[in-house]
């Protein structure tokens, strides 16, 4: 079954906007997705009827809010096929999720000259936290290189795993190349060397099946705003044994069992890692977003994005002066394409496309190490979502002719 694009588009109020007199073609979904009515209405309903702090009041509003928050946690656990809802910790997003793993699990056990293994295609969110804790503890970072085809060099991965790093942190899908990494193979190989694995699933959630039990990963992080949900909410899934090894990383209300003048004891997970007032409305919105995605079907969304990617690759490869980055086959890539246009800075490309109502991303996309490997300072990125159309892809290709005219 294909995604009925017009019916889907009708669910997104922002797509009714015009930009510079042109219909909005929003092609920056790898950065953040737009929000359907169901998510917007979930926010409004919660704030209008059930807003209260959670787990602290015995009055009805507080109980309703608490139930809504924990229902959202159970929804995320079900979405990821996690064994227990308690293995899902709510955070502000992927960045905070990875920082949580870095500080609460890795930092206490890192010793001088220990190693953490990353890849050349990681987003800064899955690089900088590991740099910080490694520098503090005297540990070292290794990087799995990419091949010219845009995929990870798995032979080098195996060699680096023989060094017995404390952790492998790897993205499910590159936010620049669109490369879909073979997670089952990578995780199995790491575990063969007794190396835990953290998966950055920011680009995979909602557009690629994620089953933490089947994958066997130790940690998995994602953001709600990448899956048609709100900003300010995300989650870290933690495998049960790793969860028992984690120490609190923030202190405050909600994460304690008992506080005395000198010492405190901690609540059980996940409350142990959710200090302060949590993002209750955002969790409710995330719950609605996951319902929205599953209503249309992840397999159908994946196929829709693959069809758009096929079309875009076919059009762009014929464009004069365009260099494409990442795998050539859509079997190995998700619904995003990064490219460079000879003689034109990516920011200039994006600005001229915006004059035609086309929103794309330009820059290093928080992946400077990868751009150094590609030997370009920046790229233009178009990334697809459930509501994008063939016509928008063709408009983008046609608008590149205007870019060349301006910079001829």
Secondary structure, DSSP 8 states (H G I E B T S, - for coil): ----HHHHHTT-GGGG-EETTEE-EE-BTTT-----HHHHHHHHHHHHHT---SSS--SHHHHHHHHHHHHHHHHHHHHHT-S-GGGEEEESSHHHHHHHHIIIIIHHH--TT-EEEEETT--GGGTHHHHHHHHHHT-EEEEE-B-TTSSB-HHHHHHHHTT--SEEEEESB-TTT-BB--HHHHHHHHHHTT-EEEEE-TTTTTTS---HHHH--SEEEEEGGGGTS-SS-EEEEE-HHHHHH----S-STTSEEEE-SS-EEE--TTGGG--SS--HHHHHHHHHHHHHHHHH-HHHHHHHHHHHHHHHHHHHTTSTTEEEES-SSTTSB-SEEEEEETTB-HHHHHHHHHTTTEE-EEE-TT-HHHHHHHT-S-EEEEE--TT--HHHHHHHHHHHHHHHHHT-
